[in-house]
Structure formats: C-alpha cells, structure tokens
C-alpha cells in the first residue's frame, strides 16, 4: 500500500494518471448532465407548494453540497501535503480551490434566485446557512490569495495548508446550521437518518445531477492538477518525455 501511495505521489505518475482519468470523468458527466437536466425540466412534476420554481434545486443543491465536499477534499489534500511533505498533494489542493469558488458562487447565486420568490428576498443575513456559506467562499478565496502572496512555492504550500485545515471547521457548521439555529432553509431531506422525505420522482433526477457534478468536478480537477504539476515541474527532465513533440 505504501509503495502504491509513494508512486502516486510522484509528479510524473500523477500527471500521467490524471490525463488518463480525465475522459473517463468528462464524458459521463456530459451524458448525466443532459439526462438530469431533461428529467428536471420535463419529467419531474411541479412542486405542490413552490411549483416550477423548485426546479432550480437540481442546480443549487448539488452545487451547495459539493462546494463543501470540495473544501474538505482540499483540506485533506493540504493536510497530507503538510504532514508527509508530498508536493502532489499540495498541487491537488491548489487545483481544487478555484473549483470550490465556482461551486460556492453558483450555490449562492442560485440560492438568491430561488429565495426571491420563496422568501421574498434575495439575501437574508439572519439565515445561518447563507452566512456560513459566504464565509466558505471567503475561505476559498483567502486560500488562493495566501498562496499567491508568496513567491516561494514551498512556503505558500505550508501557509495555505494551515488555513485550509483550520477553515475546515466551517464545513460542519454549514451542514448542520439548519439544525442548530433557526433558518429559512429546510432540514435535510435526502442525506438523513431514515427514509428520505423527498418524493422519489424528484429524488432520482437530483441524484443524477449530483453524480454529474462529481464527474465534472473530477474531470476539471484532473486538468487543473496537470496544469499545476506543469507549473511546478517546468524545469524537470521528465517533462521532455511526458509532453508531446511536434
């Protein structure tokens, strides 16, 4: 196991594996997005209370949930890089940060669009999930800006890793804020103990969209990881064999 782990942590190996995995994530993501979008728009019946406005949840809910997943993945990768001094782990963490920013912005934007007709406002500062999700966006941006503030890559890795690990405390706060405090958001209806409370006709397209998001995130992460490895290893001798020649 440790031999496999050591081999995977090698920049040339990680670069090659990411390139091979990318199409296996990208094409299923496209197919699942098309399937899920069609089901969300034309198959799922209107919600009995929110009518067609509820269809935005097929974009909002996966983006919101997976923004937290990406942050935890970034924090874990940063911790692995910090503890075992693995450059590829730091590169992966750096690659995930912009993806997390995009997902969090999408979650906040679609939440505002959804909230306007449902709650009568675009933004509610009194809602803990909205506020802590915004904090999660600032943590992603802070991680990226902290990295960019150092010319020394190793020092940037160490300092940003500490921020990513400390900031991971916010993830369970976002997740359980609807249970701990009064919130405009409803409590969990899919990932909860017992039977999900969402109707199966609405649940399966939502799960398809969530899987599509996961596959697309993985494909983009592969691309970004390869680019980050190239930036870090631009003077390495192995690149001559790895990069195609004209």
Secondary structure, DSSP 8 states (H G I E B T S, - for coil): -HHHHHHHTSHHHHHHHHHHHHHHHHHHHHHHHHHHHHIIIIIS--BTTTBGGGGGHHHHHHHHHHHHHHHHHHHHHHHHHHHH--HHHHHHHHHHHHHHHHHHHHHHHHHHHHHHHHHS-S--TT-HHHHHHHHHHHHHHHHHHHHHT-SSHHHHHHHHHHHHHHHTHHHHHHHHHHHHS--SS---SSSSSSS-SS-HHHHHHHHHHHHHHHHHHHHHHHHHHHHHHHHHTTT-TTHHHHS---
